[in-house]
Amino acid sequence: MAPTAETVIGTIPGAETVNVAAGDPAAGKEIFTTTAQPACSSCHTYGPAGSTATVGPNLDTALKGKDAEFILESIVNPSAEVAAGFQDIMPKEYGTTLDQKQLADLVAFLQPKS
């Protein structure tokens, strides 16, 4: 018998649901610029954060048209989709080093504004 969601006991790391709608963009900015280690701003350009680093993709353009789920996946599983022209070097630990509230805040900050 193959395991199913009903027969497996335990949790899969990083699979917890993050309530991105409850995120606080102001707190997310602090996470982007300071709290996350290394800080997201140390690698990415993102206008709302005042960051201009070029190690990773420019998030002003890379996140255009992307939804909260894509942004969250990019943070907790950055190898899932690597931007063209960039290496897969983003830290893989943010899903475990940032708690669920911090992830929600960070996603709220990174969501493109209409």
Secondary structure as GFF3:
##gff-version 3
##sequence-region A 1 114
A	DSSP	three_ten_helix	20	22	.	.	.	ID=ss1
A	DSSP	alpha_helix	25	30	.	.	.	ID=ss2
A	DSSP	pi_helix	31	35	.	.	.	ID=ss3
A	DSSP	three_ten_helix	40	42	.	.	.	ID=ss4
A	DSSP	beta_strand	45	46	.	.	.	ID=ss5
A	DSSP	three_ten_helix	47	49	.	.	.	ID=ss6
A	DSSP	beta_strand	51	52	.	.	.	ID=ss7
A	DSSP	alpha_helix	59	62	.	.	.	ID=ss8
A	DSSP	alpha_helix	68	76	.	.	.	ID=ss9
A	DSSP	three_ten_helix	78	80	.	.	.	ID=ss10
A	DSSP	alpha_helix	94	97	.	.	.	ID=ss11
A	DSSP	alpha_helix	100	110	.	.	.	ID=ss12
###
